[in-house]
Structure formats: structure tokens, C-alpha cells
Amino acid sequence: MDDNILEQIDTYYDFWFQINDIYRVWAQKHNTNETTVFILHVIDAGAPFCTQNEIGNKLFLPKQTVSIVLSGLEKKGYIVREPNPSDRRNKIVKFTEQGAHYARGILDELRAMELEAFASIPPEKRLAISETFSLLAGSLSKASLNRLG
């Protein structure tokens, strides 16, 4: 194995952990966690509603994790879950008025931070980031399938 590749993987890990920690600390300062923030994002993006399966599929989260987070949001009055008329096994998730206000405050602030960060990167580098992450995700997925059968 090429030592240069191993060093690059280590560097990738360092930055991945740093980015994850930035989101974790940001979420903590807003009295929540990053999983909840990203679930709020998926619900907001799917407005007027989305399904529990869509949340899990978009975020690559187990059904149990999604259900636990949604239960917490429901107890706070931020969301409601209703039967999906087209698939009774999968619930529709939507914000209450209070939840939409809560999510909007958090998500707008997060988006402002991300916009500031991305705006400080030259456009060609932003494009390279997206293209490289897409390539890496595809390569990791293929390697995983090759290894797991």
C-alpha cells in the first residue's frame, strides 16, 4: 500500500472529525444535537411534510434513531406524526406552527454560518469539494460492496 495514500486517509479523518465536532459544538450551543438539527433540516426541506422513511434514507440513520428524535420533537410540540394515507406503515411528519418557528431560527442561523464559510472559499474550490466528496462517497460505497459481498 502506498504510504502517501495512508497519510491522505489520516488527513481526511482529521478534517472529517474536525467538521463533525464543529457541528456538534454548534448544536450543543443551541441546546440540541447535530442529529436533531439535520432531521429538522430534512423536515423543513420536505415541507409541507415528509415521511419518517425519507428522513432515515436522506440522513442514513436507523429507523430507531429517527423515531427517538421525532418522539422528542413531538413531546416538545414541534412536530406531529400522522398516518400516511398511501402507506399506513410509514408516518407523515410535519412541523407545528411552534416547530416551524423553532426550526426556522436554528436552520437560518446554521445556514448563515455555512454561507459565510463557503463564501470564503473560491468558487472553483467549492466545486472541487463537492465533486471530490461525490467521488469519495461513490468509491467508498463500491469498496464497501466489494468487501461485504
N, C-alpha and C positions, 0 to 999 in steps of 0.2 A: 504494500500500500504506500502511496506517495505521501511522505511526511508533510508536504505542503497542503495536501487536502485535509489531513488531520488537524493541522493548525487552523485552517479555514473553518472547519467544523467547530473547533473550540471557540474561535472568534464569533461565529454565528450564534453559538449558545450564549456567550457573554452578552451580546446585544439583545437576543431574544429574552433572556432573563431580565435585563435592564428595562426593556419596553414593558414586559408584563408587570414589573414592580412599579413602574410609573402609573399604570392604570390601576393597580391595586391600591397604592397610596392615595391617588386622586379619589377613588371611590370611597375609601375609608374617611377621607376628609369631608365627604358628603354623606356620611353616616350610612353607607351601604357597602356593597362589594361589587367587583367587576362583573361577575356573572349576572347579577341583577341589572346592572347598567346595560349590559349587552342584550338582555332579554327585553328591557324597556325599549331599546333601540329597534328590535325586531317587531315588537308590537306596534310601535309608532310607524315604522316603515310600511307595515301591512294594513294601516288604517283604511277603512273603519274597523277592521278586525283581522285576526289571523287565527291559526289553529295551534294547538299545543305541538302537534307533529311538525308544523312549519318552523316553530321556534327551535325544537330539538335538531331538526335537519340543517337549518341555517347555521347554528352555533356548534354543531357536532357534540351535543350534550345528551347524556342518557335521559330517558323518559322520567326517571325518578328525580333527577336533579331539577328538571324543568317543573315537575309537579310540586316539588318542595318550595321552589322560589315563587311560583304562582300562588301557592297557598298563602305564603307570607304577604304577597301583594294584595291578595283578596281580603285577608284579615285586616289590613290597613285601609281597605276601601278604595284601593287604586285600580283594581280590575274586577271584571265579572267574567265568569265562565258559564257558557250556555251550551246546551246540546247542539250539535251541528246537524241541521236537517238532512244534509246529503250524506253524512257518515256519523251515525249515533255513537260510534266508539271514540270519536275524536271531537273534543270540545272547541268551541269558538271562544277566543279570548279577546276582550276589548276593554279599553280604558273607561273608567267612570269619569265624570267631569273633574273630580278631585285628582284622579290618577293622571289624566291628560295634562293638568296643570303641573303636577309634580314632575312627570316625565319631561315635559317641555323645559322646565327650569334646569333640570340636570343635563338633558341632552343638548340644549342650546349652549350651555357652558362648556361641555365636553367638546362640542363641535368647534367652538371658538378657539379652544386650546389646540385642537388638531389643525384647524385652518392656519393659525399662527405658525405652528411647527412646519407644516407643509409649505407654506408661503415662503419660508426662509430657505427652502431648498430650490435650486434652479429647476425649471420645468423639465429639462431633459433627464435630470437625476430622479425626479419624481416618477417619470415614466419608466425609467430603468428599475426603480424599486418595485413597481407593480409588475413589470414584466419578469423580473428575477424571482419574485415571490410566487408568481404563477408557474414559472418553470420549476422551481423547487418543490412546490406542492405536487405537481404532476409527477416529478421524478421520485419523490418520497412515496407517493401512492403506488407507483409502479414497482418500486423496490420492495415495498411492504407486501404487495400481492405476490411478488416473486418468492419472498421469504416465507410467507404464511400459507402459500398454496392456493 
